Structures are given as structure tokens and as C-alpha cells.
Amino acid sequence: MSDREVFRAYMKAANRMSGSNDNGHLAEAQVLAYCRGEMSKAEHDDAEAHLVSCEQCLALFRSARDFLEPGRDDEEEITAAETGAAWSSLWEKVQDTAPTNIRRDETATVVSGDFQRSRKKSLLSRAALPLAASLLLSLGALGWQTWRLLSERRSRQHSQEIAAQLENRQRELEQRLTQLERSGGQQLQQERDQRLALETERDQLQARLAQLGHESVPVYTARLSSERGAEDDVRVRFSGTTKAARLRLLISKPYEFTEYAIEFTGENGRVVMRASGLRPNGDDGALGVQINRTAFSAGKYKLRLFGGTERKPLGEYGVLIRVN
């Protein structure tokens, strides 16, 4: 018996159980036409309204839809072994539920492809109705088992997809962590190199400071005023290995300007040294400036003092440099 003949037999048996179409239930042809979309709009609306209120026709519609619905591309086919096992279970249920008082000549009536009634009305005994009901229940059980198998396979497939997504996500996270570890290692190496460079520079400065501490840098204090005479020159002496000397210049009204500038000129008028941005320091407002031995030779020089950023001339003073 083909699948179409089995389905038509199932539908006719269901119609007999519901009293055919006498009670307003949908017939086999109507259910099939509704599933296939072959009804007119008015017929479709009537059938749909009936399905909403009739649980029995709704169950038949769901069975017909599941039977006629084509399989999806991602749906696994049921194997022959599973189909055989389901039919064997169905046959056992039919045999268990079939009445024992059915005569051989009555059970010999075979349902044909169109599920035609027997030509002899005497064969339609009341015992055929329980058999049809058993067949209907068995087919429903088979449909439920088929649906359960499909649901389990879909659930397994969905679980496998989720597992694959989780694995991909975990792999991406591991790659990201590896990249962060590499970048973090590079950053740590850079910070380590910078720290070593700073420590080296610090050691060099400390060595330089220690070297300067051993060198003797003499400090000369001189007061600059307009009352100084020609013989009151500022005297600076470079002796031995002295490479520099520091001058502390005391002036009147040291805080009149925020900063000062000085320049040294030789006897020929050429400027040998300039210093600017000198600020008063301490209670006496002394101006500090360091002169290097390499810029001066023995002789007399002029020290010119300027006040403010506009370089206002404040006076000229003599400086005597001696070198031993």
C-alpha cells in the first residue's frame, strides 16, 4: 500500500469516527484542499473558522499537514530500521486492541487505496468501528513517535551548533589572550629598557656631581654701586686647575626688577660673555652668575648691568681677571 493510500485510509477512518460530515466536520477532501491551498477565499475562511472551534478537525488538519509537509534541507531522514521498528510497534498495538470476536470473513475485508466500503453491507458490522478506532489511535501514535524522533534530532543538531559556536568563541578568546600577553610582554620590555636608561643617566649625573664636588669652585662676592672707584674693581682669580668661578653680585634695590641681565666686554669693546634671566635670591637679593675660565684671559673687563626684560642700563663696573 502506497503512502497516499495509507493517508486516505487514515482520513476515511477518522471521518467515520467523527460521523463523516453529518455533524458539520470537515471531509477528507476539504482537509486536503485546505492544506494544499486549493480552496477559494470564502471556503478557506469557513474552514479556518471551523478549525478554530473544532478540536477533532484541528487534530486531523495537523496530521494531514505533518503528512504532506516536505522535509527541510537540514532535517535528517529517518532510516529504514527506525521506520520498520515504528511499524512493528504499530502492528502490535493494533493486534492488542483488536476485538477477539471479529470473524475471519469480516477481518478479511481489506481497505483499498480509496478505502472503499465493502460491496456487501453485511460486512460493515459494529466490530469494524473499534478496529478503525484502533487504527486511528495507532496511526496517531506513529505520528507522535515520528514527531518525537524529529524533535530529538533537531534538538541534537541545535545543541551541536551551540557547542560549535562556543568552541569558536573560546578559540577567539584564547587568541585574544595570546595577543594581550605578547603586547603586554613588549610593553614591559619597553618600560624595563626605559628604566635602565634612566638609571644609567642618573648614575652619570651622580658621577658628574661627585666630580664637581671634588673640584674647587671659588665664590666671589662684590657690591655693585655708583660709588665704586676706579680701583674698586671686582677681582676674580683662576688658579691651578680651577675651571670656573661664581660671582654673587649685590645691588641696591634688587627687587626693583623681576630679572636682570649682564654682559662682559673686553678692553677692545668686544662682548665675551652674556647672561640673562638672573633673579634676585635670598634676603640680600644677590644675583648669581658663573663664569668659565675658557671665556676669559688675564686682564680687565667691563661688567654691564641691565634691569628688566626691556634691558634698562643700570651701570658699568670693572672686573679684573687674574690667571696663575
C-alpha positions in Angstrom: 0.0 0.0 0.0 1.4 3.4 -1.0 1.8 6.4 1.3 -1.1 8.1 -0.4 -3.4 5.1 0.1 -2.4 4.8 3.8 -3.1 8.5 4.3 -6.5 8.3 2.6 -7.4 5.2 4.7 -6.4 7.1 7.8 -8.5 10.1 6.8 -11.6 8.0 5.9 -11.3 6.1 9.2 -11.1 9.4 11.1 -14.2 10.7 9.2 -16.2 7.5 10.2 -15.2 8.0 13.8 -16.5 11.6 13.7 -19.7 10.6 12.0 -18.5 11.7 8.5 -19.7 15.2 7.6 -23.2 14.8 9.2 -22.2 16.8 12.3 -20.6 19.6 10.4 -17.0 18.2 10.5 -14.7 18.8 7.5 -14.5 16.0 5.0 -11.3 14.4 3.7 -11.3 16.4 0.5 -11.8 19.7 2.4 -8.9 19.0 4.8 -6.6 18.1 1.9 -7.7 21.2 -0.1 -7.1 23.4 2.9 -3.7 22.0 3.5 -2.7 22.4 -0.2 -4.3 25.9 -0.5 -6.7 24.8 -3.2 -9.8 26.4 -1.6 -11.4 29.7 -2.6 -11.1 32.5 -0.2 -14.7 32.0 1.1 -14.2 28.2 1.5 -10.8 28.8 3.2 -12.3 31.3 5.7 -15.2 28.9 6.5 -12.8 26.0 7.0 -10.5 28.1 9.1 -13.3 29.3 11.3 -14.4 25.6 11.8 -10.8 24.6 12.7 -10.7 27.2 15.4 -13.7 25.8 17.2 -13.4 22.1 16.4 -10.6 20.2 18.2 -11.3 17.0 16.2 -10.9 18.6 12.8 -7.9 20.5 14.1 -6.2 17.3 15.0 -7.0 15.9 11.6 -5.6 19.0 9.9 -2.4 18.8 11.9 -1.9 15.1 11.0 -2.6 15.9 7.3 -0.2 18.9 7.4 2.6 16.8 9.0 2.0 14.1 6.4 2.1 16.4 3.4 4.7 18.8 4.7 8.0 18.3 2.8 11.2 17.7 4.7 13.6 20.5 5.3 17.1 20.6 3.9 18.7 20.4 7.3 16.4 17.7 8.5 17.9 14.2 8.8 15.9 11.4 7.1 14.5 8.6 9.2 16.3 5.4 8.5 14.6 2.2 7.2 15.4 0.5 10.5 13.6 3.2 12.5 10.6 3.1 10.2 10.4 -0.7 10.4 10.6 -0.6 14.2 7.8 2.0 14.3 5.5 -0.1 12.0 6.2 -3.2 14.2 5.2 -1.2 17.3 2.0 0.0 15.4 1.1 -3.6 14.4 1.5 -4.9 17.9 -0.8 -2.1 19.2 -3.4 -2.9 16.5 -3.3 -6.6 17.4 -3.6 -5.8 21.2 -6.6 -3.5 20.7 -8.5 -5.6 18.0 -11.6 -7.4 19.4 -11.4 -11.2 19.6 -15.0 -11.8 18.4 -14.2 -10.5 14.9 -14.9 -13.3 12.4 -12.3 -14.2 9.9 -14.6 -13.4 7.0 -15.2 -9.9 8.4 -11.5 -9.1 9.1 -10.6 -10.4 5.6 -12.2 -7.2 4.2 -9.0 -5.2 3.2 -9.1 -1.4 3.0 -8.3 -0.5 -0.6 -6.4 2.6 -1.9 -9.7 4.6 -1.8 -10.8 2.9 1.4 -14.0 1.8 -0.3 -16.8 0.2 1.7 -17.4 -3.5 1.1 -19.9 -4.3 -1.6 -21.8 -6.4 1.0 -23.3 -4.2 3.6 -23.4 -7.1 6.0 -19.6 -6.8 6.4 -20.0 -3.4 7.9 -20.7 -4.7 11.4 -20.2 -2.8 14.5 -16.9 -4.7 15.2 -15.3 -2.7 12.3 -15.7 0.6 14.2 -13.4 -0.4 17.1 -10.9 -1.7 14.6 -11.0 1.7 12.8 -10.6 3.5 16.1 -7.6 1.3 16.9 -6.1 2.0 13.5 -6.7 5.7 14.1 -5.0 5.6 17.5 -2.1 3.5 16.2 -1.5 6.0 13.3 -1.6 8.8 15.8 0.9 7.0 18.0 3.1 6.5 14.9 2.9 10.2 14.0 3.7 11.1 17.6 6.7 8.8 17.6 7.9 10.2 14.2 7.5 13.8 15.5 9.4 12.9 18.7 12.3 11.4 16.7 12.4 14.5 14.5 12.3 16.8 17.6 15.1 14.9 19.2 17.3 15.1 16.1 16.6 18.8 15.8 17.5 19.3 19.4 20.7 17.4 19.0 21.6 19.4 15.9 20.8 22.7 17.7 23.0 21.5 20.6 25.8 20.7 18.2 25.5 24.2 16.6 25.6 25.8 20.0 28.7 23.7 21.0 30.4 24.7 17.8 29.7 28.4 18.5 31.0 28.1 22.0 34.2 26.4 20.7 34.7 29.2 18.2 34.2 31.8 20.9 36.6 30.1 23.2 39.2 29.9 20.4 38.8 33.6 19.7 39.2 34.4 23.4 42.4 32.3 23.6 43.8 34.1 20.6 42.9 37.4 22.1 44.6 36.4 25.4 47.7 35.4 23.5 47.8 38.7 21.7 47.4 40.6 25.0 50.2 38.5 26.6 52.5 39.3 23.7 51.7 43.0 23.7 51.9 43.1 27.5 55.4 41.5 27.3 56.5 44.0 24.7 55.3 46.9 26.9 57.0 45.5 29.9 60.2 45.2 28.0 60.0 48.8 26.8 59.3 50.0 30.4 62.3 48.0 31.6 64.5 49.5 28.9 63.4 53.0 29.8 64.0 52.4 33.5 67.5 51.1 32.7 68.2 54.1 30.6 67.0 56.5 33.3 69.1 54.6 35.9 72.2 54.9 33.7 71.6 58.6 33.2 71.1 59.0 37.0 74.4 57.2 37.6 76.2 59.5 35.2 74.7 62.6 36.8 75.7 61.4 40.2 79.2 60.7 39.0 79.3 64.2 37.5 78.1 65.8 40.7 80.7 63.8 42.6 83.3 65.1 40.3 82.2 68.7 40.6 82.2 68.3 44.4 85.9 67.4 44.3 86.6 70.5 42.1 87.1 73.8 43.9 84.7 76.5 42.5 85.6 79.8 44.3 82.8 82.2 45.1 83.4 86.0 44.9 81.0 88.5 46.4 81.0 92.0 45.1 78.7 95.0 45.7 77.8 97.0 42.6 77.1 100.7 43.2 77.7 104.0 41.5 80.0 105.0 44.4 82.7 102.4 43.4 86.0 104.0 42.4 88.4 103.0 39.6 90.4 100.8 41.9 87.3 99.0 43.3 87.2 96.5 40.5 85.7 93.1 41.1 88.6 90.8 41.3 88.5 87.2 40.2 91.4 84.7 40.3 91.7 81.5 38.3 94.5 79.4 39.9 95.7 75.9 39.4 93.0 73.6 37.9 90.1 76.0 38.6 87.9 75.9 35.6 85.1 78.2 36.8 84.3 80.9 39.4 80.9 82.1 40.8 80.0 85.7 41.3 77.5 86.9 43.9 76.6 90.5 42.9 74.9 92.7 45.5 72.9 95.6 44.1 70.7 98.3 45.6 67.0 97.7 45.2 67.4 94.1 44.0 63.7 93.5 43.7 63.0 96.6 41.6 63.0 94.3 38.6 61.9 90.7 38.4 65.0 89.7 36.4 68.4 91.1 35.3 71.0 90.6 32.6 74.7 91.2 32.5 77.4 91.2 29.8 81.2 91.2 30.0 83.2 93.2 27.4 87.0 93.3 26.9 89.2 96.3 26.6 88.6 96.3 22.8 84.8 96.6 23.4 84.1 93.0 22.2 81.4 91.1 24.3 83.0 87.9 25.7 80.0 86.7 27.8 76.3 87.4 28.3 73.9 86.1 30.9 70.2 86.9 31.2 67.2 85.8 33.3 69.1 86.4 36.6 66.7 86.7 39.5 67.4 88.0 43.0 67.9 85.3 45.6 67.9 85.2 49.3 67.4 88.0 51.9 70.1 90.2 50.3 68.8 89.7 46.8 72.1 88.6 45.3 72.4 87.8 41.7 74.4 84.6 41.0 76.4 84.0 37.8 79.1 81.6 36.9 82.0 82.5 34.6 84.1 79.9 32.9 87.9 80.1 32.6 87.9 79.3 28.9 86.0 82.5 28.1 88.4 84.9 29.9 92.0 85.6 29.8 94.0 87.7 32.3 93.1 91.4 32.0 90.4 94.0 32.7 86.8 93.7 31.6 83.7 95.8 31.8 80.6 94.4 33.5 77.4 96.0 32.3 74.2 95.5 34.3 70.6 95.7 32.8 67.3 95.6 34.5 64.0 94.0 33.3 63.1 92.4 30.0 63.5 95.8 28.3 67.2 95.7 29.4 67.3 99.1 31.1 71.0 100.1 31.7 71.8 100.3 35.4 75.6 100.8 35.4 79.1 99.6 34.3 81.7 98.1 36.7 85.2 97.0 36.3 86.3 93.4 36.6 89.9 92.2 37.0 90.7 88.7 35.9 93.9 87.1 37.1 95.2 83.7 36.0 98.0 81.9 37.8 
